[in-house]
Each structure stands twice: as structure tokens, then as C-alpha cells.
Amino acid sequence: MEIKLNYTIRPKAHQSVRLSKKGYTYTPKNVKLYKNEIAKQTLSQLPKDFQIIKHSTPIFVEYLHYIYKYPARWTKDQKTKFTYRISSPDLLDNINKAFMDALEGIVFENDMSICYVKDLRKYYGEKYEIKIKLVY
């Protein structure tokens, strides 16, 4: 089976857990809001009869694209050329952490079931967007 999901949200990196003055750990508010929005958009796209992907099921990610809006200062000519985004957040861990954590418990039981990622990119486009296709 396969699931294609599209999100209209700015990709955000997972910030480290913070430490309060009293020594308690907490997740920053902007990370919580990002994860909640991902969860909300996910639930609105899943089929009514969708069953969460069990922990023992291998998951393959056909593509996972993080698309950032073109900078306002770019010319029309710059916008016509495909351009990868070479800046923070880094693609391999920080940006994936928050997104995959948000899908955990909704799409799959645990993100450690993801065995293979075929096409992982971050680049510029017309609007902020995240696109993913899962096969299981």
C-alpha cells in the first residue's frame, strides 16, 4: 500500500529540548505548534479506513521533499532555475526529526520502521511545502 501526503507549512528543524531555570526539560513552543499543525494536516488527508502502520511493518519512503519559498529578492530568472537550498536546517537529521516525530502515532507506530529513503531533498519553490510518499 502507499500513502501520499502534502503539507502547506514551512519546514522546521527540531530544536533540542530546553532546560528551564528550575532544571526541568521542555520542548520549545514553536516546535510543539509545528508538530500539531503537521498532525492536523495529516489527519485531514488520511483515508477514513486508514489503519496505523504497525511497528513490525517495514516502511519505504519513495520521496520526501522539503520545499522553501523563493526569497523575495530573487528575480524571475532565478526562480525559473531549479535550485537546491544549501543552508540550515540540515537535511539529514534536524529537519527530519520534527516531521517524523509529528507523524509518529498517526501514520506509523514508530519511525524506526522506516527502512529506506529513496529521494530526500530540500529546494526552493513557489510556496512552503512538504511532500512525502510512503510505501508499506
SULSUL-V86512 format. One record per pair of residues at least 12 apart in sequence whose ideal C-beta (glycine too) atoms are under 10 Angstrom apart, sorted by the first residue. I is the first residue (numbers start at 1). J is the second residue. Records with the same first field share a line. If there is no record, write none. Layout:
I: J / J
This chain:
1: 50 / 51 / 53 / 57 / 134 / 135 / 136
2: 60 / 62 / 133 / 134 / 135 / 136
3: 42 / 45 / 46 / 47 / 50 / 53 / 59 / 107 / 108 / 132 / 133 / 134 / 135 / 136
4: 45 / 62 / 63 / 131 / 132 / 133 / 134
5: 38 / 41 / 42 / 44 / 45 / 46 / 64 / 103 / 107 / 130 / 131 / 132 / 133 / 134
6: 41 / 45 / 65 / 67 / 129 / 130 / 131 / 132 / 133
7: 37 / 38 / 40 / 41 / 42 / 45 / 66 / 67 / 99 / 102 / 128 / 129 / 130 / 131 / 132
8: 37 / 41 / 67 / 127 / 128 / 129 / 130
9: 34 / 37 / 38 / 40 / 41 / 99 / 127 / 128 / 129 / 130
10: 34 / 37 / 66 / 67 / 68 / 69 / 127 / 128 / 129 / 130
11: 34 / 38 / 65 / 66 / 67 / 68 / 85 / 89 / 91 / 95 / 96 / 98 / 99 / 122 / 128 / 129 / 130
12: 30 / 31 / 33 / 34 / 35 / 37 / 38 / 66 / 89 / 94 / 95 / 98 / 99 / 102 / 128 / 130
13: 31 / 34 / 88 / 89 / 90 / 91 / 93 / 94 / 95 / 96 / 97 / 98 / 99
14: 27 / 28 / 31 / 34 / 35 / 89 / 93 / 94 / 95 / 96 / 97 / 98 / 99 / 100 / 101 / 102
15: 27 / 28 / 30 / 31 / 34 / 89 / 94 / 97 / 98
16: 28 / 31 / 94
17: 31
18: 31
27: 98 / 101
30: 98
31: 97 / 98 / 101 / 102
32: 98 / 102
34: 98 / 99 / 101 / 102
35: 98 / 99 / 101 / 102 / 103 / 104
36: 102
37: 102
38: 98 / 99 / 100 / 101 / 102 / 103 / 106 / 130
39: 101 / 102 / 103 / 104 / 105 / 106 / 107
40: 102 / 106
41: 102 / 130
42: 102 / 103 / 106 / 107 / 132
43: 106 / 107
45: 107
46: 106 / 107
50: 106 / 107
52: 104 / 105 / 106 / 107 / 108 / 109
53: 103 / 106 / 107 / 108 / 109 / 110 / 113 / 114 / 134 / 136
54: 108 / 109 / 110 / 113 / 136
55: 108 / 109 / 110 / 112 / 113
56: 109 / 110 / 113
57: 108 / 109 / 113 / 115 / 136
58: 113 / 114 / 115 / 116 / 135 / 136
59: 107 / 108 / 110 / 111 / 112 / 113 / 114 / 115 / 116 / 117 / 134 / 135 / 136
60: 114 / 115 / 116 / 117 / 118 / 133 / 134 / 135 / 136
61: 96 / 100 / 114 / 115 / 116 / 117 / 118 / 119 / 120 / 132 / 133 / 134 / 135
62: 116 / 117 / 118 / 119 / 132 / 133 / 134 / 135
63: 117 / 118 / 119 / 120 / 121 / 131 / 132 / 133 / 134
64: 91 / 95 / 96 / 99 / 100 / 114 / 117 / 118 / 119 / 120 / 121 / 122 / 130 / 131 / 132 / 133 / 134
65: 119 / 120 / 121 / 122 / 123 / 125 / 129 / 130 / 131 / 132 / 133
66: 85 / 89 / 91 / 95 / 96 / 99 / 120 / 121 / 122 / 123 / 125 / 128 / 129 / 130 / 131 / 132
67: 85 / 121 / 122 / 123 / 124 / 125 / 126 / 127 / 128 / 129 / 130 / 131
68: 83 / 85 / 87 / 122 / 123 / 124 / 125 / 127 / 128 / 129
69: 124 / 125 / 126 / 127 / 128 / 129
70: 83 / 124 / 125 / 126 / 127
71: 124
74: 124
78: 124
79: 124 / 125 / 126
81: 124
82: 123 / 124 / 125
83: 123 / 124 / 125
84: 121 / 122 / 123 / 124
85: 121 / 122 / 123 / 124 / 125
86: 122 / 123
87: 122
89: 122
90: 122
91: 120 / 121 / 122
92: 117 / 120
95: 120 / 122 / 130
96: 111 / 114 / 117 / 120
97: 111
99: 111 / 130 / 132
100: 112 / 114 / 132
103: 132 / 134
107: 132 / 134 / 136
108: 134 / 136
113: 136
114: 134 / 136
115: 136
116: 135
117: 132
118: 133 / 135
119: 133
120: 132
